[in-house]
Structures are given as C-alpha cells and as structure tokens.
Amino acid sequence: MDFIVRAATVADAPAVSQLAQDFAAYLRDLGDMTDFQLDEAAVRRDGFGPNPAFAGLVAEQDGRLIGYLLYHDGYDTDLAIRLLHVVDLYVHQDARLQGVGQTLMLAAAHICRQRGGKALVWTVYKPNRLAAAFYEGLGAEYLRDLEIMYWPLPAQLSEQPGPQNPPPPSRPTPAAGT
C-alpha cells in the first residue's frame, strides 16, 4: 500500500472530521457512549489559527485521507522531560494492518524528538483491545499506577474572579503523572 504522511492543513478539516466520526462510531460499538464533539468546525477552530490547541498528521492515499493523528506538546514534571501527547489516532478500517498507524506514530515520535521530547503519551479506551495490542507492539507500556482525572469546569467558574495577575495564555502542557 502506497501512502504518504504529512502535516494536516485546514483544508483537511472535512476529511479529518469524517474520520473522527468513523472513530466515534467504532468506539460506540465498543460501548463508549461519549457525546463526541469533534466536527469540522472544531477541527478548524482548535487545530488552526493564532492559538491552536493541537496539531495533526494525516495519512493520504491517492488524494484520500485514510488516517489521522492529533497531538499537542506536554511535559512530565516527574521525569523533567518534554513529551508529545497524542490525543487521537485513527486509521480507516480499510487501511488497517498496512503500516499506516505505525507510520503516523513514528512521525509523531520524530516531531517529539525534534522538539526535544523523550516520550509520547496517550490514553486508550479499555475495551479497545485492538488499539492496546497495536501500541504494545510498538513497545508502549501501560502506566498502571496512574488514573486519568477529568474536571469539566462549571459555567459559574467564569463568573468568579481569577488570579490578580494571571499568566498569559499558552499552549496546553499537561504533565504526565500529576
């Protein structure tokens, strides 16, 4: 199978959005009932522009996107290392087991190294054993002593005063292990 991996562009937003919808359907079949919100508008708004929340890579074959990987920079304070947080990886079912996912992950690893990083980090939906086996095949290991926490911020929080001198906005840099 011949394909290329390249940086995602804003023109890829419709195709990335469609692949994200396919990914959401796949996860729903595994029992994930999350209200997935990554649509074309979100890809355009949050992936491009003056302050993007993520960047992306796409795998393309004959002018058609067959996979994508979204990521952002991160930092592990325990190890004092830069890392790359992979927030989404999906390969269309017709293109699986042909090196697309591995090539996307290796491209992300290369970006991480270029930025001085030493590791990739991501989450896996527990019932997604196919993904877990793929990642373990790359040499990835579970961080068994950590659990993911998530705090959806209440609307009234924006009505309360914040710090007197808040720091300037920056790109997200979650710390692994905290």
C-alpha positions in Angstrom: 0.0 0.0 0.0 1.4 3.4 -1.0 0.5 6.3 1.2 2.1 9.5 2.5 2.1 11.1 5.9 2.1 14.8 6.1 1.2 17.7 8.4 -2.6 18.3 8.5 -3.8 21.6 6.9 -7.0 23.5 7.4 -8.2 22.0 4.1 -8.1 18.6 5.7 -10.7 19.6 8.3 -13.7 18.0 6.5 -11.9 14.6 6.0 -10.4 14.6 9.5 -13.9 15.3 10.8 -15.3 12.4 8.9 -12.6 10.1 10.1 -13.3 11.3 13.7 -17.0 10.4 13.2 -15.9 6.9 12.0 -13.7 6.6 15.1 -16.6 7.7 17.3 -18.8 5.0 15.7 -16.1 2.4 16.3 -15.8 3.4 20.0 -19.6 3.4 20.4 -19.6 -0.2 19.1 -17.2 -1.0 21.9 -19.5 0.6 24.5 -18.2 4.2 24.7 -21.3 6.5 24.9 -19.3 9.7 25.0 -21.1 12.6 23.2 -18.3 13.1 20.6 -18.0 16.7 19.5 -15.0 16.8 17.1 -16.6 18.1 14.0 -15.2 20.1 11.1 -15.8 23.4 12.9 -14.0 22.2 16.0 -11.0 21.0 13.8 -10.8 24.3 12.1 -11.3 26.4 15.3 -9.0 24.4 17.6 -6.4 23.0 15.2 -5.6 26.1 13.2 -5.3 29.8 13.7 -3.4 32.0 16.0 -3.5 29.8 19.1 -4.1 26.2 18.1 -4.9 23.6 20.8 -3.5 20.8 18.8 -1.7 19.9 15.6 -2.1 17.0 13.3 -0.7 14.5 10.9 -2.6 12.8 8.2 -2.1 9.7 6.1 -3.1 10.1 2.5 -3.5 7.6 -0.3 -4.5 8.7 -3.8 -5.8 12.0 -2.6 -8.0 10.5 0.1 -7.2 10.7 3.9 -7.1 7.2 5.4 -5.9 8.1 8.9 -5.0 11.0 11.2 -3.1 11.6 14.5 -3.7 14.7 16.6 -1.2 15.8 19.2 0.0 18.7 21.4 3.1 19.4 23.4 3.3 18.2 27.0 5.7 18.0 30.0 6.4 15.3 32.6 7.4 17.0 35.8 8.3 13.7 37.5 11.0 13.0 34.9 11.6 16.6 33.9 11.1 15.8 30.2 9.2 17.2 27.3 6.8 14.9 25.6 4.2 14.8 23.0 0.6 14.0 24.0 -1.2 12.0 21.3 -4.9 12.9 21.7 -6.3 10.9 18.8 -5.1 8.3 16.4 -7.4 6.6 13.9 -6.9 4.7 10.7 -9.8 3.8 8.4 -10.8 0.2 8.7 -9.9 -0.5 5.1 -6.3 0.8 5.6 -5.5 -1.1 8.9 -2.7 -3.6 9.3 -0.8 -2.0 6.4 1.6 0.2 8.4 -0.5 3.4 8.4 -0.9 3.7 12.2 2.8 2.8 12.8 3.9 5.4 10.3 1.7 8.0 11.9 3.1 7.2 15.4 6.7 7.2 14.1 6.1 10.6 12.5 4.8 11.9 15.9 7.8 10.4 17.6 10.1 12.2 15.1 8.3 15.5 15.9 8.7 14.9 19.6 12.4 14.3 19.2 12.7 17.5 17.0 11.2 19.4 19.9 13.5 18.0 22.5 11.0 15.4 23.7 11.7 12.0 25.0 8.3 10.2 25.1 4.8 10.0 23.7 1.8 9.7 26.0 -1.8 8.9 25.2 -4.9 7.2 26.6 -6.6 4.0 25.4 -10.3 3.2 25.9 -10.1 0.0 27.9 -12.3 -2.2 25.7 -10.3 -1.2 22.6 -8.1 -4.2 22.8 -7.1 -3.9 19.1 -5.6 -0.4 19.8 -3.9 -1.7 23.0 -2.3 -4.6 21.1 -1.1 -2.2 18.4 0.5 0.1 20.9 2.1 -2.7 22.9 3.5 -3.9 19.5 5.2 -0.6 19.2 6.8 -1.1 22.6 4.5 1.1 24.7 3.6 0.2 28.2 0.7 1.0 30.5 1.2 3.3 33.4 -0.6 1.1 35.8 -0.2 3.2 38.9 -1.9 6.3 37.3 -5.5 7.1 36.6 -6.8 9.8 34.3 -8.7 12.6 36.0 -11.0 15.0 34.2 -12.6 18.2 35.6 -15.3 19.7 33.4 -15.3 23.3 34.5 -18.6 24.6 35.8 -20.1 27.7 33.9 -20.2 29.7 37.1 -16.4 29.4 37.5 -16.1 32.0 34.7 -18.2 34.4 36.8 -15.8 34.2 39.7 -12.7 36.4 39.8 -9.4 34.7 38.9 -5.9 35.5 39.9 -5.0 39.1 40.1 -2.1 38.7 37.6 -3.0 35.6 35.6 -0.2 34.3 33.3 -0.5 34.8 29.6 -2.3 32.1 27.7 -0.1 29.3 26.4 -0.4 26.1 24.5 -1.7 23.2 26.7 1.1 21.4 28.5 -0.4 18.7 30.7 2.0 17.0 33.0 2.0 13.2 32.9 2.0 11.8 36.4 0.2 14.7 38.1 
